[in-house]
Amino acid sequence: MKNCRCLKNLLCLLIFMSCSSSLLQAATEPEIARLEREAHNITIIRDDWGIAHVYGKTDADAVFGMEYAQAEDDFNRIETNYINAMGRLAETEGESKIYLDLRMKLFVDPGVLKAQYLESPAWLKVLMDAFADGLNFYLYKHPEVKPRVIMHFEPWMALSFTEGSIGGDIERINLTQLEAFYSKDPVIQAGNRKVTIETAYVHDSDPPEPTGSNGMAIAPSNTVDHHALLLINPHTSFFFRSELQMTSDQGLNAYGAVTWGQFFVYQGFNDTAGWMHTSSGVDAVDEYLETVQKKGDEYFYKFGGEERPLITKHITVPYKASDGMAAKKFTVYYTHHGPIIRQQDGKWVSIRLMQEPIKALTQSFFRTKAKNYKAFRQTMELKGNSSNNTIFADSDGNIAYFHGNFIPRRDPAFDFTKPVDGTTPATEWKGLLTVDELPQLLNPKSGWLYNSNNWPWSGAGESSLRKEDYPPYVETGTETARGLHAIRVLQDKKDFTLDSLITAAYDSYLPWFDKTIPALANAWNDLPLSDPLKFKLADEIGLLYGWDHRWGVDSVPTTLAVFWGEDVRRHSLNDARKAGVSVEDYIAAQAPPHRLLVSLDAATDRLIADFGTWKTPWGDINRYQRLTGDIVQPFSDAAPSIPVGFTSSLWGSLASFGARPYPGTKKWYGTSGNSFVAVVEFGEKVHAKAVTAGGESGEPSSPHFNDQAKRYSTGGLRDVYFYRSDLKDHTVREYHPGR
């Protein structure tokens, strides 16, 4: 049967769910008394933006309190993150999530995580205990909240979600290809027959809107007040993180963006140092082509001069069916490299990636308490960060760049950006690069640093790191329009202030059009007068040719340029890849001129059809809207929305707003890009301003559901109340958890 319904497994599942749902209700009086005592040691202050400032005697108190506060703001997002991390989405969302759950379960085994929890250092176990206590205490105090799957949080669950970024290494595995392999009996090469995978390798979490974030650090030599400045600007889907502060008498005092349900500030600052994580093309994940043979009922793979038996595991994925709960069973295979995830040209493909949850969680928490460059760099020695670069600044005046610090040492004779031969020991990882071997930069002479999901080789102007000094696999990315824009606003400027750094972060220039629009104008100029497009597009060409390449809510050229850019980019992408150049370079120098004009004609027609005229201001189309607390949002042209001037980062906009039309809408609505923005000055005291997309709460009835929307849309950052004295005139509520 396609859907294996095993009565024994289902009975166990139902018993587990029943027991889990009653764990807190049946908690002993001593257990409840313990949680009440812990809660009494914690104070939560809500400021006039709804931001939680959590104070505790110990770090564990702060963790307990921040988890409780996060649950008050949006328990659904907390639970969803852990449902996803543990491969349990199908239990609530149905059969369509089976292979997404299987992908996670290939790596996340509750039995292994429970053992790792027991092996963790005592201080970390205490924090994991507090993580679970804070969430369970919230559920105990709020019986009206009905979790979808996780009725009781266990401390070990914190090890399933340790890194904080929006897409981890596991998400690199293509779901279509995973399903193609495990939805039928395994196939191996027989004789000379070659079995070729039906779909090309793609990254299924690669959206049209570029991922990554903006981080900038300015040295005291380039600032008016001679203090280091830091821009913190993660680009994620909206509402992916909360904003809060966690403080303890054990030296913890961190403020910033916290991924829902985690117990550390992911991107933020303390009273003397700040950190901003960005993404780039660091290669920390490898695929191996495995030569597999079947002998009897067993599978073997070749490695060196031996044949090794594949490791076989049985994974059951429960899922919600129309008639109740069901389950699908899988037999999955592993080599010493990792799990088999697909097939290519008669070979099975395995994947190897970082699996160090204790180190990753330790590093994530330790860096929040690092007070200076030396202490922050020391956290890098854990090598538990596989996907993030970091921009750093501190009150000593240091600014620094750190590349992702989990990078396997490899033989440069092989191209590890593609699957490599798994049969030869020559492709094995040879340990990890040391921290000293990684790309890193301290106090460049230029006086500034940045990273914006591009390569690091231009990140400090003339003081930048050099590509040729490092193995090719440390960075596989390129320069981007956003990277060029960052250089433009940072170089040769010596008078930065907190406010002028905000201005730089929202600079409206769109460098993608610098080379492409002249190519479009040339194509029109070369048209003969007899061509109908010569007359039809004359006004549009004139408007674009005279445009200053800056976005704005009242800008008609921005509208026309973006609609044209989308069309011509879509039609040029494959040819650009074949030519081995960027899309903008292909459009500027190699694309057929007529293609450029046809795309402008199509953009004009689309605008007329959707909005009645192609002369539509950008802000009439590009909108921010938040109607519900749903994770997947609905949109409506009939409901209130707010104009947004900044665009997708595709065009080089530093302030990013990934928007598009949705079913039933003509206007475009944003769902990703700028999600949290903060600027920080490290002087004798820390001074910061920030804004969060929408607001702190996920509850539409809350006054803080959408109270930051207009500030978000205009870059109007508000003051951060970092010190308790700052909260004196801005406290709306002060309480202990559960009170």
N, C-alpha and C positions, 0 to 999 in steps of 0.2 A: 504494500500500500504506500501511496505517496506520503501520506501523513501517518506516521507510526504512533498509534495511541497505545501506550503501554500502561495497563491499569495499575501495575505496581508503582511505576514512576509517578503517575498522576496522583495516586493515593498519598505517596510521600510528599509530593508538592503541596497538595491541599492541606495535609496535616501541618506542614511547615508554615504555610501561610496563616493557618488558623492559630497556631501557637504564637507566631510572630505578632499577630494583631493583638494578642492579649498579654504580651510580655509586660508592658508597662502597667496595664490595668491590674495585673496580678502581682505587681512588684511588692516586695515586703515593706512593712513600715520602716524598718531600719534603712532600706535602700532609698525610700522617698525622703526620709529624714536627712540622709547624707546629701542628697541633691539639694534639698532646701538649705542646708548649712553652706554648701558650696556657693549657691546663688546669693546668699547673704554677704559673701565676701566680694561681690562684684557690683559695680555701679555702672549703669548705662545712662548717658546723657544724650538726649536727642536735641540737636540744634534746630534753628528755624528753617532749615532745608530738609529736615528729617534724617540728617546724617547721624549715625550712631558713633559716639565716643565711649569706648569701653575701658573701664579702669578695674584692675584687680591687684591683689597682693602678689600673686605669682603669675608666671607665664601661663600656667594651666588655667588660672582664673580668667585671664584675658581670652584664652581660646574658648572656654565654656561660654563666656559672655558674648563674644563675637559670633559664635555659631547660633546662639539664641537670638541675637539681634538680626542676623541674616534671615533666619527662619521667620521672624516677624515680618520682614520686608517681602520675602518671596520664597516660601518653602517649596513651591512647585519647581522652581529652577534648581534649588539644591538637590531635591530628590531626582530630578531628571538627569543632572550631571552624574550622579552615582548609579542610576539605572543604566545609563549609557556606558559608564566606565566598567561596570561589572557584566555587561552583556545581557541585560534583562529588559530591553525595550519591547521585545515581542510579547512579553507577559502583559503589557498594557496597551500596545499599539497594534498587535496582531501579526499575522503571517508575513506581511511585507517586510518586517524587521528581522526575520530569522537569520539572514546572512550577515547583517550588520552585527547581530549578537554573536554569531559564530566567529566573526573576525575578532571580536574582543576576547572571547573565551579561548581562542588559540593561545593567548598570552596571560590572561587573568584567571587564575585558579584560586578560588577561595581557600582551599586547603593549604596551598603554598603561602598565601598571604597571611593566614592565621599563624603558620609556623614562623614566618618572618617577623610578625608582630611579637611573638614570644622571644625571638632572638634580638629584638631591637634594644638599644641602650635604654636604661631606666628612664632618663629624662624624656626621651621621645615617646615611650609607652605612656607616660603620664599625660603628655599632650594629646596623644591619640585617645586616651580614656576621656579626657576633657572634651574633645571633639564630639564623641558619641554622647557623653552626658548632656552637653548643651542642647543637642538636637532632640534627644529623648525627653529631656525635661520640658522642652517646648511642646512636644506632642502630648505629654502628660497634662500640661497646663491648658492645652487647646484641644480638647476632645472633639470639637467640631471640625477640625482639620482631618481629612481622610486621605492618607497617603495612597498612591496608586499601586505601589509594589513594596516599598521598604517600610514596613511597619515598626521596625526597631533597628536602630543604627548600632553597629558593632565597631569597636576601636580599629580593628584590622582593615576596615573599609577605607580608611584614610590612605592606605598604601595602594589602593587601586587608582588613585587620581592625585598624582604628586607634583605635576609640573605646571599646570595653570594656563598654558596657551590653548588657543581655540581648536587647533588641530594637532594632535600628537603624532608620533611616528607610526603608530598602528594604522592611522587613517590613510597612510600612503598605499595601503593594500586596496586594489581595485575590487569592488564588490561584484561587478559583473563577471570578472574572471574567476573570483573565488567561487561563485555559484556555479559557473561552468565546470569547474573541476570537481566540486563536492556534491553536485546534484545528480551525478551518475557514477557508475563504477569507474574506478581509475583506468586510464589508458596509458600504455607504455609503448615505446617504439618496438615494432616486431620486424625483425630482419632489416630490410632496407626501406620499409615503409616509414614515411615521415608524417607524423601527426602535427599539424600546425594549428595553433590557437586561432580562434575565429575573430577575436577582437584585439586590436593593437593595445599595447600597454599605455595606460593613461593614469593620471592621478585623479581619482574620482572626487576629491575634495578641492579641486582646482577651479574656482569660480571665475566668471568674467572679471569681477572686481579683484584687482591684485591684493593678495594678502600682505601682511607685514604691518609695520607701524613706524612712526616718526620718533626719533630720539635725537635731541641736540644738547650739547653742553658747551657753555661759554666760559673761558678762563677769566680770572680777575683782570688780566691785562686788557681785556676787550670790553670791560663793563665800566659804567660811570662810577659806581660805588666800590669798585675793586673787590667784588664778591663773585664767587662762581654761581652760574645760573644753569638750570636744567629744565628742558622741555620733556614732559611725559605725555605721549600721545599714542596710545594703542589703537589700532584699527581692528575691530572685530565686528561680529554681528551685534546689533544694539541690545543693551540690557544683559550682556553676557557676564558682567561683573558688578558688584556693589561697591560703594565708596564708604569707607569707615576708618576709624582709628582704634588701635588696640595698644593699651599701655599697662605696664606692671611695675611693681617695685623691684623686679629682678632685671631692670635695664631695658625692657621692651618699650618702645614708643614709636610705632610705625603707623603711617597714614597713607592711604592710596586706594588702588583698585584691587579688589579681592574677588577671585573667581568664586561663584556661588558654591558654598559648602566647603571650601578649603580653609585652612586655619593659618594662612600666612598672607601678608600683603604681597601681591605678585609684582605690581609696578607701583613704586611709591618712594617714600622718604621717611627718615627719622629726623631727630633734631640736629644731626650733623652730616648726614650723607643721604644721597638719593640714587635710585637705579631705575633705568628704563630698558625693558627688553624689546628687541626687534627681531625680525626674521631675515634670513638670507639663504643662500644656496649651499650652506655647509652640508657636507655629505657624511652623515653618520649612520646611514642605513644601506645595506648591500643585499643584492639578490644573487643567488647561485644556481647555475644550470646543473642539475643533478642527473646522473646516468643511473637509471633504475632498472632492475631486472626482477622478474617474479620467478620464484622457485617453490613449486608446490603451492601452499597457501600463504607464503611469506614474501615480502618485498625486501630487496637489498639494493644498496647504492654503492657506487665505486668511490673510493677515496684512497689516493696514493696507490699502493700495490695490493690493497685489500678490498674485500666486499663486506660492508657493514649492514646489519639488519636495520631497517627503518624502525624508528620508535613509533608505536601505534597507541593512540589514545581514543577513548570513546567519550564523545561530548553529546549531551542531551540539551536541546534548546526548547524550553517550554514556550508556548505562545497562546495568545487569546484567540479562540475560535468562535464561530457563531453559536455553537452549542455548548460553550464552556471552555475549559482549558484543554489543550492538546500538547503534544510534544513531538519533536523531530529529532531522530538520532543520527549521529554522524560518526564515522570512523575517520580520524584525521591522522596525518603522518608527519613525522619530524626527522630531519637529519641532525647532526650535531650543530649545523648552522642555525637551524630554527624550523618553523613549520613550513610545510608545502602549501603554497598559496595559489598556484596556477600551473599551466603547462605552456611550453613554447617549443615549437619545432621538435617534438618528440621527447623533449626533456621536461622533467618536473622542476619547478622553480621554488626554491626555498628562500626565506628572508631572514636576515640577521639584524637585530637592532638592540639598543640599550634596554636592559631589564634589571635595573638597580633601584627599586623603589625606596629602600631605606636611605641610600645615599642621596637620591633625588629629593626626598622629603626633608632630609637633614639640611641639605644645601639651601633649599627654598626657605626654610625657617631661619637658618643662621644668618643669611644675608640681610634679613630685616633688622638684625641687632648689630650689624657691622657699623662701627661709628666713623671709620676712616678708610682710606685707600688700602692700607696694609691689611686691615682686618677683612675687608671685602675681598681682596685678592686671595687671602688665605682660604676663603670658602671655595674658591675655584679648584683647590687641590682635591676636593671630593670628586670632581669630574662627573657630576650627576646631572649635567645640563646638556642635552643633546640637540636642542632645536633653537636656542636663543642666543643672540648676541646681546651685549649690554652696554649702554651708555651710562657713565657714572660721574658724579660730582660730589665734592664734600666741602666742609667749612674750612679746611686747611688750604683751599684754593686749588685742589687737584681736580683735573678732569681726565677721564680715561675711557678707552674702548676695550672691551673684552669680546673675543669671538666665542662661539659655542665651545664648551670645554670637554665634551665627550666626542673625540675624533679618533677612530681607530688608525693605527699605523699600518700602511699597506705598501705593497710593491708597486711603485709608480709605472712599471712596465704594463700594467693592466688598466683598462678604462673601467673604473668602478661606477661610473654613471650608468652603465648598462650591466645586465646580468653577466657574471664571470663564470669561468669553468670551476665547478665545485669539486671536480675529481682530483685536482692538484693542490698539494699543500702550499704552493707558491701564492695562492690567492687568499690564504688564511690571514686573519688579523694577527698582527704582531704586537699585541699590547695596545696602549693608547699613547697618543702624543702627550708629552709633558706640558704643563702650563707654560713653561718658558718657550716651548716650540710653537705655541699657538699664536695666531695674529693678535696682538694687543698693543696698545699705544697709550702712553702716559704723558700728559702735558705737552702736546705738540706746539711747535713754535708759532703755528698759525693762530693759536689761541681759541680754536673751536674744533668741535667734533660732531659728526652726525652719522646716523645710519637710518635708512628708510626702505628696507627690504631689497636693497641692491647690494652689489659687492662692496667690500670695505676699502678698495684701492683708491678711492677718491674722497674718503671720509674726513680728511683734515687738510684739504688743499695741497699745497706743496709739501706739507709735512706728512702726507699719507703713507700708509704701509705700501710695500711693493709686492706685487703679485709674484714676481720671480723668486722671492725669498722663501716661498712656501710650497709644499707639495700641491699639485693641482686639485686634489680632492678636498682641501680645506674650504674651498669656495667654488661653486659651479655656476653662480649667478652672473649677472651683467649689470651695466649701468642702466638706469631707468630715467624716464622724464622727471620723475619726482626727485631722484638723486641730483640731477642737473639743476633743478629748481632750488634744492637745499643749498647747493654751492652758491648760487646766485644771491640768496638772501644772507649768507653768512660771511662770505669772503670780503676782506677790506673794510669791515665795519668794526669800529673800536668803541662805540658808545652805547652798548646794549644796557637796557634796563629791563625790569620784569615786564613792563608794558610793551616795550619795543620787541621783546622776544615773542609776546603774544601776537603782535603785528606780523612778525616774520612767519609765525606758524600758520597764520591765515592769509598770507600774501596771495593775491588773486591771479598771479600769472600762470598761464597754461603753455609750457614750453613745447608740448607735443606738436603744436600747430606752427612752430617756427619754421620748419622745413616743409611741412606738408601743404600749407596754404599757398606759399609761393609756387609750388608745383602745380596746384590746382589753377592758380591764376595764369600761369604759363600755358597750361593746357587750353584754357579758354582763349587766351590771346592768339594761339596758333590755329584756332578754328577758322575755317573759311566763312565768309559772310553768308554763304548759302546754307550753312548748317543751322537747323531750327534752334539748337541749343544756344547759338550765339546771341540771339535776341532774348530767348526765354530766361536765360540765367544771368543777364547783364546786371540787373539790380543786386542779385545775390552776390555775385563776384565783387561788385563795387563795395558792398557792405563788408564782406570778409577781408578784402584787401586793405581797407582802411581801419580795420579793427586792431586794437592794442593787445589782443590776446589775453585779456583779463576778464574773469567771470564777474557776474553781478546779478542781483535779482531783477534789475531793469534792463539787462543786456539782451537785445535781440541777436547780435552776432554770436553770443555764447550758445544760444539755442540752435542756430543754424549750423555752427561749427560742430557741436556735439552730435547732432543728428547725422550730419555728413560723415563725421569721423567714425561713428558706429557702422554706417553702411559700407564705407570704403575699407575699413579695417576688416570687417567680416569677409568681404570678397577678396581681400589680399593676404589673409593670414596664411593659408596653405602655400601660396607661391613664395611668400617671404621665408617660410621655413625651408622650402626646397632650395632657395637661394642662399640660405645660411645667414640672413641679415635680419635686423629688427623690422617690425612691420612699418614703423614710421620711415626708416631709411629706404625700405622697398617702395613705399608710396612716393617718397620724395624723388627717387632717382630711377626706379626700374618699372614701376607700374605703367601699363598702357595709359596714355593721357585720357583717352576716351572713357576709361573706367572711372577716373576721378570725376569726370563731368556727369556721367550717368548716375553716380552715387549722389552727387549734389542735386540732380533732378529728382531722384527718388526721395531724398530727404525733404525737399520742398513740397513734393506731392503729399508726403506723409503728414507734414505739419498742417497743410491746408485741410486734409481729410479729417484730422483729429481735433484741430483747434480753430478752423475756419480761415486762418491766415498763416503764412509762414513768418510773418512779422510778430511773433509771439514772444514776450519777454521770458527770460529763463525762469524767473521766480514763479510765473504762472503755471509752469510745468513741473518744476523740480520741488517736491514738497516733503515735509516731515509730518507724519501723522501717527498718533498712538491712541487707538480706540479701546483696546482690551489688554488684559495682562497675558494673553495667549503667547506661547513661545513662537508659534507660527502666526503672524499677525494677519488680520483681515484689513482691507483698504476700501475706501469708498470716496468717489469724487463728490458725493452729496454731503459728506461729513466735514467738519472743520479740519483744516490743515494749515501749515505754516510754510511760507516760502523759504527756500534755502539757496544761497548764492553759490556755494562751493560745489564742485563736481566730483565725479569719479577720479581716483588717482591715476587712472589710465592716461589722462591728459596732462599729468604732472602737477595736479593740485595737491598741495601739502595737506590742507584740510580736506579730508576725503569723505564723500557721500555717495555710496553705491546705491543708485536708484534705477527703477524701471517701472513700466506699466504692469498692472496685474489684471487678472480676469475681471472684466466689468469696468475698468478704469481707462481713461485717456492720459490723465496726469501720471507722473512718475513719483513713486514713493520710496524713500530710502529705508534700507534695512541693515546696512553695514557701513563701516568706515569709522570716522571719529566716534568713539564711544565714551572715552574719558579723556579729558585734556587738563593738564596741570602745568603750571610754571612755578619753579621754586628758586628762591634766593637763599644762599647759605652764608649769612653774616654772623654777627654775634648771636642773633636769634634767627630762626628759620622763618621766612615769610613766603607764603604761597597763595596762589589763586587757582581755581579749578572749576570745571563744569562737567556734569554727567548727562549723557543723552536721556532726555525725558525727565526722569526723577528717580529718587531712591527706592520708591515702593512699586511693587508689581500689582497692587490692588487699585483698580480704577476709582474706588470711592475715597482713596486716601488723598489728602491735599498735596502729597509729594509724588503722586503718580506722574504728573506732567508739568510740575512747577518750574523746571529748568529748560523747558522746550524752546522758548524764545531766546534765552541766553545761549543755548546750544546752537541755534540757527544763525546767530550773529557773531559768535565768538566772544560773548560778554561774560567772561569768567568772573566768578564771585570770590570774595576773600575766604580763605580756609581758616577755621578756628582751631589752630593747632594746639595752643597752650590753654590750660584750664582757665586761666584768667581771661582769655579771649571769649570764652563761653559765658561770661558773667551776664552780659546783656543779650545773649542769643540762645538761652536755654528755654526750651519749650516743655521738656519733661525730664525728670531725673528719677530713676527707679532701680530696683534690683530685679533680675530676671524672675518672672513669675508673679510679680507684684503689680 
